[in-house]
């Protein structure tokens, strides 16, 4: 624990169990670090210092009595500010909800508390969890270089985890919002199967596309957090009833016999050279670990990529019916990449267009399931562009075609509900992290954690941290 803020969640858990540090000492150290670095990083929407110290004191008393609630017991974490927290503002990055104080915890927040985790606070995000931050909110800054993209929409979750301001965070992913900030900030992001984690008490962007998942500094940490929050929830009838496995049980298993599919044309067409190299390098490491590579052809994603917009926008318009257009002046401008622009688009989608989009979604999902009969995992990029600045991000999101192209490696797998893990795998020439994704079958997050852990045992990209 010599580099305390950058220890992994599981390393921190071991130190707490061994009483090398107490939960209250650890939480106070993290709150002090947040106070020192937040003025330059802006990753937190709300810091819950008093609440965190109270939870830490409870965890400390339990640990001292020999009680163990699992690997999160006493570990300071944070959640994206779309997760309801009783008595604490949950604004979803929206001034229109700046005074919204839920009476009850969301299921994921309750389950983190039941696991003994310490809640440091609520993490900043883009407006309504779409692409752009509200003009009145200072966006979180990439801790590697503040001039560069920090990811959307779970921007605060990515920044805080990378900067050592929490030992793990929750994000959400409707169109890449776990994966983009994980990639930009050099951390691990696990998007579970749709329905694996309850959405009860989580502010929606588009319910049938929203995935809640962990953002951490290692694949093993992601497995530990997922184990705490996954599973059926009677308050969310869309949750899946499959038993929750021990996601850490397979750590250390060999990858021999694992079949990894690669579609070279899909992976390398109109993709930055640095990203192409990162995916190729990841393939070599996985092969050295015993995996076999199978060349495949991904079902044509063009139709399902085009379908994501109508599906997402209609659901978003429904979510905001009570505040838009009646309070439209409190939203950001209705442009490309803003939540207001998405709502306006959704209000104009016809029933015919929506049903065509749903048919494209079903066709791609079915074809992808057939592909996974012959492979265990799919290796793909996270995004086609690397190393771009905040100014370039604004230009990209200002053009609908640019945003759509940027989403090409994420939206198909939100539409199919497939689990993915995003792993750091290299650096650009300017010192920014690069990443890749592994995609799995539904409910096979344990295999993603196993493969991700094996990759991270053989490499040290996840051990690289920004100098702060």
N, C-alpha and C positions, 0 to 999 in steps of 0.2 A: 504493500500500500504506500510505497514511497512517492508515487505520483497519484495521490488520492483522487482528485477530480476525474481522472481518466481511467481509473480502474473499471473493469467490467462489472456488471451487476452481480454476476456470480462470484467474482473475486471479493466484492464488497460483502456479499452475503456470508461468505466463508469467514471473513474477518470479524463480522458481527457475531457469528456463532462462536468463534474462538475468543471473543471478548477482547480482541486487539484494539477495538474502538467501540464506543457505545452508540446506540441510535441517536441519543441527544447530542453527543459530541459531533457525530457525523452530520446531523441535520443542521446544527449551528454553523459548521464549517461550510456547508453548501449554501446556506442563506447568506453568509458573509461573502462568498464568491459571487453569488447572484447580485448582491448589492454593489460589488466592485465592478462587475463586467456588464451588467444590464444597461447602463447608460450608453454603451457603445454598440450593444448587440440587439436590444429591443425584442428579445424572444418571448418574454412573459407579458401576457395581458394583465394578469393579477398574480401577485406573490402572496401566498397564504401562510405567512410566517407563524402566526399564533396557532393556527390549526395544525401546521406541521409539527411544531414543538409538542403539542398535546398528544398527537399520534405517536411521536417518537418516544415520549415518556411512557406511554402504555406498552409499546413494543419492548422498551428497555426492561420494564418490570417483568414482562412475560419471559423474555430471554433469560433474565437472571433467575427465574424460577424453573428454567429448563423446558419451557413451553416453546414449541416450534410450529409456526404456521406455514412453513415452506420457504422457498428461496427468496421471496420478496420481503420476508419479515424484517422490519426495521430499515428497509432500503428506501431512500428518498427518490421519488419519481414525480412526473408531472403529466398532465393530460391536455390535449387540444381543447381550446375553449368553445367546443360545441358539446362537451359532455357535461350534463347537468350536475351541479354540486349544491347540496342543500345549504341555503343561507349565503351562498357566494355567487356573485354575478356570473352569468353565462351569456356572453354577448354575441358569439359567433362572428366576431370581427366586424360587427355592424353597429354603428351609432344608434340606429333605430331600436336596438335591443340593449342599449348601454345600462339601463336600469332593471333589466330582467334578472330576478333572483329566484331560482327554483326552490320549491319547498322540499323536494326529495332528490336524492342522488340518482343519477343514471345507473343502470345495472353494472356497467363496466367500472364506474367509480366505486360502487358498493363492493364489487368483487375484489378490487384492489385493496380496499380497506379490510375486507375479511381475510385477505392474504397477509395482512400486517404491513402493507406498504405505507410509506409516509408521503403525503401529498404536499409537494412544495408549492404548487400553484397551477394556474391555467395558462396555456401557451397561445401566443398570438397566431393569427391565421388571416388568409385573404377574406374579403367580404363574402359572407355566406358560404365559405368554403369553395368558391369558384376560383377563377384565375388571377384576378387583380385585388390588391388591397384597397380598402376605402381611402379616398384622398385625404381624410383627416387622421389616418393612422400611419405612424412611421413603420415601414416594413422591417421585419427582422433582417439583420445583416449577416452575410456569409462570414463565418469566423476565419476562414482561410484568406479571404480578400473581400473587403466590404464593397468593392466596385462590381462584384460579380453576383450572378443569379444565386439566390438562396433556396429556390424551389417554391412551388405552390401546390396545394393550399396549406399544407401542414408545415408552413415555413418555420414557425416558432419551435415546433417539435424537432425539426431537423437541426436547427441552429443550437438549441439548448442542449441536445444530446451530444452533438459534435464538440461543443465548447466546454463540456464538463459542468453543466449547470443542472444536471439531473443524471441519474444512472439508467434511465430509460423513460420513454414517453409513449403516449398513445397518439396516433394520427388517424386520419380517415382517407379513403381512396375511392373516388367516384370516377375519376379520369386521370389517375396517376399521382394523386396527392399524398400518398405515402412514398411512392417510388421516386418522384422527382426531387423532393427535399432530401431523401436518403442519398441519392446520387450526388446532388450538389454539395452536400456537407460531408460526404465520405463516411456514412454510417450504414448500418444494416436495416432494411425495412421489410417487414413480413406482412403481406396482404393475404389474409386468410380467405378460404372459400366463403362465398356469400352465404350468410346465415349461420356461419360457425360462431360468430360473436354477436351478442344482442345489440340491437340499435335502440332499445328502450331508453328514453331520456337523452337521446343524442339528437341535436338539431340536424335536420335532414337537408341535403342538397337534392338528391333524387333517390328515394328509398330503395328502389329495386336495383340500384347500382352502388349504393353506399356500402363500403367495407370498413370495419374498424379493426385496427391492428397495431402491433408494437413497432416502435422505432428505437433501436438500441445500438450499442457499440460492438455487438457480436451476434452471430446466428444462435449461439447457445442462450444468450440473454433473451433473444426474441422468443425462443421456445419456452423459457421460464415465464415470461410475461403472458404469452398466449395461453399457457396452462392455467393461469389464474383467472382469465377473463372469458374463456371459451365455454360453450355448452348451452343446452336448452334453457330458455327463460320463459316462464309462463306469461310474462308481461310483453313478450315479443313473439307472436305466433309464427313468425317467419324463421325463427331459429331452428337449427337442425338438431334432431334428437340423438344423433350418433354419439356413443360414449367419447369422452375426452381422454385421449391417451396421455401417457407420460412423454412429453416431447423431448425430454432429456435422456430417455432410456437408450436411444440408439447412438448417442455420442461416442465416437471412437470406432464405430463400425466401418468396415472397409467398403469401398465403392465398387469392388469387383463384381461384374455382372450387371451393374447399373447401365441402362440404355439411355443415352442422351441424344435427342434429335436436334439436328441443325439444318436450317434452310438457308444456305449461303446467299441466295439471291435476295431473300427477305432481309437478311441480316446486314447486307453490305451495299444495297442500292441506295444512293443519295444519303450516305452516312459519313460523318467526319472520319478521317483516317485514324485519329487517335482512338475512336470508339471501336472501329473495325479491329484494330490491333489488340485492344483490351479483351474483346470477345474471343479472338483467336488465342490469346495467351491463356485465358481462362479455360478454354478447351484443352490446351496442352496440359495444364495442371490437373484437370479432372481426368484426363486419360492416364497420366502418370499415377494417379490414385486408384486406377483400376477400372474406371468407367469405359464403356465402349461407345463409339460415336456412330450414329446412324444418320445418313443423309435423308432428309424428308422434304416434302413440299407442304408448307402450311396451307390450310384452306384459304382461298383468296379472301383477304381481310377488307378489301375495298368497300364492299357493301355494308359490312357491319361497322366500319369506321364512319361511313356517312350516316348510318342509322343512329349512332350514339347521340348526335346533336338533337334530333327530334325527341328521342326517348328521355334524355336528361332534361331538356328545356321544358317539356310539358310537365314533368313531375316537379321541377323547380317552381314553375308558375303556380302550381297547386299549393305547394308549401307556403308561398308568400302571399296567398290570397288575402289574408287579414291586414297586411301592411302595404301591399302594392296592387293597384296604383294609388291607394288613398294617402300614403305617406311617401310617395316616390321622391319627393324633394330631399328626404333624409338618406336616400341611397346615392351611390356614386352615379356618374353619368351612364346613360344606356348605350354604351359602346361595345365593340367586340372585346371579349375578355372580362367584362364586368357582370356582376350578378343581375343588374337591371337589364343589360343587353340580353342576357340569357332568358330572363323572364319574358321580355318583349317577344323574343323569338318563339318561346313556348306558347304564348297567347295567340300566335298566328298559325301554328301547326294544325293542319286539317286532320280529321279522323282517318281519312284515306292514307295520308302521309305517315301517321303514327302506326297504323296497322302494317303498312309496308315495312316500316322500320322494325317492328316486332317480328315480322316474318324473317327478315334478314338476320336478326339476332338469334332466332331459333335455328336457322339453317347453319350459321357459323358454329354455334355451340354444339350442335349434333355432329358436324364434320370434325370439330376439334376432339370430341370424345372418341370418335373412330380413330383419329390419329394416335391417341394415347393407348390404343390397344397394342401398338407396336413399339412404343417408347415409354420410358418412365418419367423423364423430364425433358423439357424443351429449353435450349440455351439461346437467348436473344439479347439484343441491346436493351437498355432502359430508354434511351432517347437518341434521336439522330444527330443532335448538335451537342458540341462540347465547348466549354470555355467561353461562354458568352456573358457580356456585361449586363448590368441592370438596365442600361439604356437600350441595348440590343433586345433585351427581354420585352421592353415596352413596345418596341417596333414590331416584334414578332407577334405579340398578343393583340396588336392593333389591326391585324389583318386576319380575317376568318380563315383564309387558306393557310396562312402561316401557322396558326394555332392548330388547325386540323392536322397538318403535316407533322407537327411536333408531338402530337398525341398518338402517332401510328403504332408505337410499341406498348401502349398501355390500355387504350380504350377497348380494343378487342377482348382483353382478358377481364375487364370490368363487365363487359356485356355478357361474357360466358360465365362469370362468377368464379373463375379459376384462381387457385392460390398461387402466389408468386413470392419469391424472395429476391431482394435487390442487395448486391454485395459490392463493396469497393474493390476495384481490380487494377488500378493504375493511376498515373498522374499525367496531366497535360504539360506542355512546355512551360506554362505560366504557374504551375504548382497547384492546380485545381484537381480534385479527385475525379476519377472516371469509374464507371460501374457497369455491371451487366445484370441480367435477370435469369433466374431459373423459374420455369412455369411447371406446375404439377397437375395431377388429377385432383378432382374434388376430394376434399377431406384428407389429402396426403401431405399435410403440413409437416408431419414428423419426418418425412423423407426430405423435404426441402431444408429443414433444420439440420438433419444429418449430413446432407451434401454440402450445405453452407459451412457447417462446422469443419468438415474435412478439408474444404478449400482453405479455410482460415487457419487451420493447423499447419498447412503447407505453405502459407504466404503470410505476410505481415501488413498488408494494406490496411486492415482494420485497426492496426496498432499505431498508425500514423495520426498525429493530432496537431491541430493548429497551435501556433505559439501565441499565447495570450498573456 
